[in-house]
Each structure stands twice: as C-alpha cells, then as structure tokens.
Amino acid sequence: MIFVVVATFACGVTYMWFAITGHAPPSGGTWAGLGFGIAAYALMLFAGLLAVRKRFPTWRIGRAQSWTRAHIWLGLLTLPLVLYHSAFRMGGELSVILMLLLLIVIASGAFGLILQNILPRSMLDRVPLEVSFENIPNFLSQRRRFADDLVGSVCGPVIEEHRQPIRANEFSGEGRSRGPQSQSDRDSGLLTGPALLHHAAVAKSMTIATEPAPGSERLLEFYQHQVRPFLLGEKHRRGNVHSMLETMFSQMYVVLAGDFHTVLDRLHEICEERRQIEVQQRLHRWLHGWLLVHVPLGLALLVLGAIHAIMSLRY
C-alpha cells in the first residue's frame, strides 16, 4: 500500500513536470507517456500471473498471500498510470473500450475483496453445518435416503422402488460442525459427529414396514407433499424458509400422536440441514460469482491492451 501511494505520487509529480516544461502533457505519443503505458501494461500482466500461481500452488515462488496482496495493490496502481499515459483523455474507440474494461475489472475486484472479507464470517454464523461444496449433492442424497427409510419404517414404502436402508459408513466424514455443539446448534437440530454416528446406527437397524402403523397416514401425506419436495429442492418458497419449517412442524406435532414425534424430530433435523445447505450454496455463489466478470474481462483487457500497443507503435 505504501509503495502504491508513493509510486502514484511520484508518477503524478513526473506528469506535472513534463506538462509544465513541455509543449503538451505527456500523452501516449511522448516518451514519458509511453513509459507510463508500458508500466501500466506490465502491472496488468503481473496481476494476471496470480491465476497461474494459484493453478500451481506447489511452486515456491513467494507466498500465495503475498501474490494476492501484490495483485490487489499493483492492480490499483494501473489506473493512475493509464490516466497519465492517456493525458486524462479517452482517445479513440479502442482506448474507450480499454478504459471501461479497466474500470470494470478494478470495480469487480474491489467487490470480490469486500465479499471475501464479509461472507466467510457470515457463513460461519449462518451455516454451522460444514459440508465441502463438492460433496453437497452426495450429502443431500444421503439425507434424503435416510428420510425415506425413516418414514418408511412406520408408514411403509414411501416411493415406488424403495431403496435399501443406507449403510452406516455412508455417514462418515460428510458433515461436520465447526467446533463444539452449542445450545443454539442443539436447538436447531444440527448434526454433529456423535449425532451422525447415532443416525448411522439408526439407519443400519431400520427396516421398511410392510404395513403402515395406525394413524400414520397424516405423517406420510405430510412427508410426500411437504418434506420430500423440500428435500428434493422442488419447492422453493419465498420468504423465511426457517419460519416456514418451524410452522409446518409445529402444526404436525399437534396433529400427530406422540408415537410419531421421534420421526418428526429427525425429519426436522434433516430439513434444517437442507435449509443450511441452501444458504451455503447461495453464499458460495456470491463468494465466487464475481470471478465470472473479473477473470474474463481481465483477460480481454490484456489481449486488447496488447493490440492497442502494437497498433500505436506501428501506426
């Protein structure tokens, strides 16, 4: 940061000196303006090398954190250098496009930096359940199968071709809570390591009932029309999903007999997990979605910058 501030000030003094002592400001056609342009493009190339450094993390060419800092601060330094290079004029169509691309790339990078400093803390508070993003589909499939078998153990087959009960080892290592389980975690039904083992033992011992238990019709209807579509992701209601789940299950606790409350408790836990996963997926999309703008436009900036340099020197 100090280097960027000093360099910006030094380049500004140099620009003012050439503007005062020369016949015109040091635009791209002067040696000073050309120097500013070369320095700006060199910094753009260096900023682009961060992607190469991340692709080969085993390369011992500086720490990744140092590369990221340099990418941020030296990337910001390109803006005043480009302004000095162009003498604060937009120029032709290609120059206008380059300036707009540079502004968008810098703005998207600043936006991503803000997100990376806010969202991880928000994810830690709002999503106590920790599942690696790549394992989310498998994790949700396992939970849905467990819910099918759980309801099927009292209501009979839930789907036409009911799967075999899931094995105990399918629960190992897929979901972890961050740290000890707090009271709020227990109240929300979050599964921690011991709870996962308990669910594994339950899954191992469950068998699908051949005949539905008396009074289980409402439970089966509730699961097929409310819970299972939610677990499949088919029903995405607007508003507060957490409040919606609490309302649905509160009503079913009143309607169903006490013998089915254990099943409701576990279904409630699974739905809460599904809700947390949805929050995690949404935050993950925000956390990485800005790269879909930043990276392609950054690459376009490098390519068009090279074309601009060749055209300027040749013509």
C-alpha positions as CSV (number, residue, x, y, z in Angstrom):
1,M,0.0,0.0,0.0
2,I,2.8,2.4,0.9
3,F,4.6,1.6,-2.4
4,V,1.5,2.3,-4.4
5,V,0.9,5.6,-2.7
6,V,4.5,6.7,-3.1
7,A,4.6,5.5,-6.8
8,T,1.3,7.3,-7.6
9,F,2.6,10.5,-6.1
10,A,6.0,10.2,-7.9
11,C,4.3,9.5,-11.2
12,G,2.0,12.4,-10.6
13,V,5.0,14.7,-10.0
14,T,6.6,13.4,-13.1
15,Y,3.5,14.0,-15.1
16,M,3.1,17.6,-13.8
17,W,6.8,18.3,-14.5
18,F,6.5,17.2,-18.2
19,A,3.2,19.0,-18.5
20,I,4.7,22.3,-17.2
21,T,8.1,22.1,-19.0
22,G,6.8,20.6,-22.3
23,H,4.6,21.9,-25.0
24,A,1.8,19.4,-24.1
25,P,1.0,16.8,-21.4
26,P,2.9,13.5,-21.7
27,S,0.4,11.6,-23.7
28,G,0.9,8.2,-25.3
29,G,2.9,9.8,-28.2
30,T,5.7,11.1,-25.9
31,W,8.5,9.2,-24.2
32,A,7.0,9.9,-20.7
33,G,3.5,8.8,-21.8
34,L,4.9,5.7,-23.4
35,G,6.7,4.9,-20.2
36,F,3.5,5.2,-18.2
37,G,1.7,2.9,-20.7
38,I,4.5,0.3,-20.6
39,A,4.5,0.3,-16.8
40,A,0.7,0.0,-16.7
41,Y,0.6,-2.9,-19.0
42,A,3.5,-4.6,-17.2
43,L,1.5,-4.4,-14.0
44,M,-1.6,-5.8,-15.7
45,L,0.5,-8.8,-16.9
46,F,1.8,-9.3,-13.3
47,A,-1.8,-9.2,-11.9
48,G,-2.8,-11.8,-14.5
49,L,0.0,-14.1,-13.2
50,L,-1.9,-14.6,-10.0
51,A,-4.1,-17.1,-11.8
52,V,-1.0,-19.1,-12.9
53,R,0.4,-19.0,-9.4
54,K,-2.9,-20.4,-8.0
55,R,-3.0,-23.1,-10.6
56,F,0.4,-24.4,-9.5
57,P,0.3,-24.0,-5.7
58,T,3.4,-26.2,-5.3
59,W,5.6,-23.6,-7.0
60,R,7.7,-22.0,-4.3
61,I,7.7,-18.5,-5.9
62,G,6.6,-16.4,-3.0
63,R,3.6,-17.0,-0.7
64,A,0.1,-17.0,-2.1
65,Q,-0.9,-14.3,0.3
66,S,1.9,-12.0,-0.9
67,W,0.9,-12.6,-4.5
68,T,-2.7,-11.7,-3.7
69,R,-1.7,-8.5,-1.9
70,A,0.5,-7.6,-4.9
71,H,-2.3,-8.4,-7.3
72,I,-4.7,-6.1,-5.4
73,W,-2.4,-3.1,-4.8
74,L,-0.4,-3.2,-8.0
75,G,-3.7,-3.7,-9.9
76,L,-4.9,-0.4,-8.4
77,L,-1.7,1.3,-9.5
78,T,-2.6,0.7,-13.1
79,L,-5.4,3.2,-13.0
80,P,-3.4,6.3,-12.4
81,L,-0.7,5.1,-14.8
82,V,-3.2,4.7,-17.5
83,L,-4.6,8.1,-16.8
84,Y,-1.1,9.6,-17.0
85,H,-0.5,7.6,-20.2
86,S,-3.6,9.0,-21.9
87,A,-3.2,12.5,-20.5
88,F,-6.7,12.1,-19.0
89,R,-8.3,11.9,-22.5
90,M,-10.3,9.0,-23.7
91,G,-9.0,8.9,-27.3
92,G,-10.4,6.5,-29.9
93,E,-12.9,3.7,-29.7
94,L,-10.3,1.1,-28.6
95,S,-9.0,3.4,-25.9
96,V,-12.5,4.0,-24.6
97,I,-13.1,0.2,-24.5
98,L,-9.8,-0.3,-22.7
99,M,-10.7,2.3,-20.1
100,L,-14.1,0.9,-19.5
101,L,-12.7,-2.6,-19.1
102,L,-10.1,-1.4,-16.7
103,L,-12.7,0.3,-14.5
104,I,-15.0,-2.7,-14.6
105,V,-12.1,-5.1,-13.7
106,I,-11.0,-2.9,-10.8
107,A,-14.6,-2.4,-9.6
108,S,-15.3,-6.2,-9.7
109,G,-12.0,-6.9,-7.9
110,A,-12.9,-4.5,-5.2
111,F,-16.4,-6.0,-4.9
112,G,-14.9,-9.5,-4.7
113,L,-12.4,-8.4,-2.0
114,I,-15.3,-7.0,0.1
115,L,-17.3,-10.2,-0.3
116,Q,-14.3,-12.3,0.7
117,N,-14.0,-10.3,3.9
118,I,-17.7,-10.5,4.8
119,L,-19.2,-13.7,3.5
120,P,-16.9,-16.2,5.3
121,R,-17.8,-14.8,8.7
122,S,-21.5,-14.7,7.6
123,M,-21.3,-18.3,6.5
124,L,-19.7,-19.3,9.8
125,D,-22.6,-17.7,11.7
126,R,-25.5,-18.7,9.4
127,V,-24.3,-22.2,8.4
128,P,-23.0,-24.1,11.4
129,L,-23.1,-27.3,9.4
130,E,-19.9,-27.6,7.3
131,V,-20.1,-29.6,4.1
132,S,-17.5,-29.3,1.3
133,F,-19.1,-27.8,-1.7
134,E,-18.2,-30.7,-4.0
135,N,-19.8,-33.2,-1.6
136,I,-23.1,-31.3,-1.2
137,P,-25.1,-33.4,-3.8
138,N,-23.9,-36.7,-2.3
139,F,-24.6,-35.3,1.2
140,L,-28.2,-34.3,0.3
141,S,-28.8,-37.6,-1.4
142,Q,-27.8,-39.5,1.7
143,R,-30.0,-37.4,3.9
144,R,-33.0,-37.8,1.6
145,R,-32.5,-41.6,1.5
146,F,-32.3,-41.6,5.3
147,A,-35.5,-39.6,5.5
148,D,-37.2,-42.1,3.1
149,D,-36.2,-45.0,5.2
150,L,-37.1,-43.3,8.4
151,V,-40.7,-42.6,7.2
152,G,-40.9,-45.9,5.5
153,S,-40.1,-47.7,8.8
154,V,-43.5,-46.6,10.2
155,C,-45.5,-45.7,7.1
156,G,-44.4,-48.4,4.7
157,P,-42.7,-47.8,1.3
158,V,-42.5,-44.1,0.5
159,I,-41.5,-44.4,-3.1
160,E,-42.4,-47.0,-5.7
161,E,-39.0,-48.6,-5.8
162,H,-37.9,-48.1,-2.2
163,R,-34.1,-48.1,-1.7
164,Q,-32.4,-50.3,0.7
165,P,-31.6,-48.7,4.0
166,I,-28.4,-46.7,3.8
167,R,-25.3,-48.2,5.3
168,A,-23.7,-46.8,8.5
169,N,-20.4,-46.0,6.8
170,E,-22.1,-43.6,4.4
171,F,-22.4,-41.0,7.2
172,S,-18.7,-40.9,8.0
173,G,-16.9,-37.6,7.2
174,E,-19.6,-36.0,5.1
175,G,-20.9,-33.4,7.5
176,R,-19.0,-31.7,10.3
177,S,-19.9,-28.9,12.7
178,R,-17.4,-26.2,13.4
179,G,-16.3,-26.7,17.0
180,P,-18.3,-28.0,19.9
181,Q,-22.0,-28.1,19.6
182,S,-23.6,-25.0,21.2
183,Q,-27.1,-24.8,22.7
184,S,-28.3,-23.0,19.6
185,D,-27.0,-25.8,17.5
186,R,-28.8,-28.4,19.6
187,D,-32.0,-26.3,19.4
188,S,-31.7,-26.1,15.6
189,G,-31.2,-29.8,15.2
190,L,-27.7,-29.6,13.8
191,L,-26.0,-32.9,13.4
192,T,-22.5,-33.1,14.9
193,G,-20.1,-36.1,14.9
194,P,-21.9,-38.1,17.7
195,A,-25.3,-37.3,16.2
196,L,-24.1,-38.6,12.8
197,L,-22.9,-41.8,14.4
198,H,-26.3,-42.1,16.1
199,H,-28.1,-41.6,12.8
200,A,-25.8,-44.2,11.2
201,A,-26.8,-46.7,13.9
202,V,-30.4,-45.9,13.4
203,A,-30.1,-46.3,9.6
204,K,-28.4,-49.6,10.0
205,S,-31.2,-51.0,12.2
206,M,-34.2,-49.6,10.2
207,T,-36.4,-51.8,8.1
208,I,-39.2,-50.8,5.8
209,A,-42.6,-51.6,7.4
210,T,-44.8,-53.9,5.3
211,E,-48.0,-52.4,6.8
212,P,-48.3,-48.7,7.8
213,A,-48.7,-48.0,11.5
214,P,-52.2,-46.9,12.7
215,G,-52.6,-43.2,12.4
216,S,-49.5,-42.7,10.2
217,E,-51.5,-41.5,7.1
218,R,-51.1,-37.9,8.0
219,L,-47.3,-38.3,8.5
220,L,-47.0,-40.0,5.1
221,E,-49.0,-37.2,3.4
222,F,-47.0,-34.5,5.2
223,Y,-43.7,-36.1,4.1
224,Q,-44.7,-36.8,0.5
225,H,-46.3,-33.4,-0.1
226,Q,-44.2,-31.1,2.1
227,V,-41.0,-32.5,3.4
228,R,-39.7,-34.6,0.5
229,P,-40.3,-32.0,-2.2
230,F,-38.4,-29.6,0.0
231,L,-35.5,-32.1,0.3
232,L,-35.6,-32.6,-3.5
233,G,-35.3,-28.8,-4.0
234,E,-38.6,-28.8,-5.9
235,K,-40.4,-26.3,-3.6
236,H,-38.6,-23.0,-3.1
237,R,-41.0,-20.8,-1.2
238,R,-40.3,-17.1,-1.0
239,G,-39.7,-15.6,2.4
240,N,-38.2,-17.0,5.6
241,V,-37.7,-20.7,5.0
242,H,-36.7,-21.3,8.6
243,S,-40.0,-19.8,9.9
244,M,-41.9,-21.9,7.3
245,L,-40.3,-25.1,8.5
246,E,-41.0,-24.2,12.1
247,T,-44.6,-23.5,11.3
248,M,-45.1,-26.8,9.4
249,F,-43.5,-29.0,12.0
250,S,-45.3,-27.2,14.9
251,Q,-48.6,-28.0,13.3
252,M,-47.7,-31.6,12.8
253,Y,-46.6,-32.0,16.4
254,V,-50.1,-31.1,17.3
255,V,-51.9,-33.2,14.7
256,L,-49.8,-36.4,15.1
257,A,-49.8,-38.7,18.1
258,G,-46.8,-38.7,20.4
259,D,-45.6,-42.0,19.0
260,F,-44.6,-40.3,15.7
261,H,-42.8,-37.3,17.4
262,T,-39.4,-39.1,17.3
263,V,-39.7,-39.4,13.5
264,L,-40.8,-35.7,13.3
265,D,-37.7,-34.7,15.3
266,R,-35.4,-36.4,12.9
267,L,-37.2,-35.1,9.8
268,H,-36.9,-31.6,11.4
269,E,-33.2,-32.1,11.7
270,I,-32.8,-33.2,8.1
271,C,-34.9,-30.2,6.8
272,E,-32.8,-27.8,8.9
273,E,-29.7,-29.3,7.3
274,R,-31.2,-28.8,3.9
275,R,-32.0,-25.2,4.7
276,Q,-28.5,-24.6,5.8
277,I,-27.1,-26.2,2.7
278,E,-29.2,-23.8,0.6
279,V,-27.8,-20.9,2.5
280,Q,-24.3,-22.2,2.0
281,Q,-24.8,-22.7,-1.8
282,R,-26.2,-19.1,-2.1
283,L,-23.3,-17.6,-0.2
284,H,-20.9,-19.7,-2.2
285,R,-22.3,-18.4,-5.5
286,W,-21.9,-14.8,-4.2
287,L,-18.4,-15.6,-3.0
288,H,-17.2,-16.9,-6.4
289,G,-19.7,-15.5,-8.9
290,W,-17.8,-12.1,-9.2
291,L,-14.9,-14.1,-10.8
292,L,-17.1,-14.7,-13.8
293,V,-16.9,-11.0,-14.5
294,H,-13.4,-10.2,-13.2
295,V,-11.4,-13.0,-14.9
296,P,-12.8,-12.9,-18.5
297,L,-12.8,-9.2,-18.6
298,G,-9.2,-9.1,-17.2
299,L,-8.1,-11.5,-19.9
300,A,-9.9,-9.3,-22.5
301,L,-8.1,-6.3,-21.1
302,L,-4.7,-8.0,-21.5
303,V,-5.4,-9.0,-25.1
304,L,-6.9,-5.7,-26.2
305,G,-4.1,-3.9,-24.4
306,A,-1.5,-5.8,-26.5
307,I,-3.4,-4.9,-29.7
308,H,-3.6,-1.2,-28.6
309,A,0.2,-1.2,-28.0
310,I,1.0,-2.8,-31.4
311,M,-1.3,-0.5,-33.3
312,S,0.0,2.6,-31.5
313,L,3.7,1.7,-32.2
314,R,3.1,0.6,-35.8
315,Y,0.7,3.3,-37.0
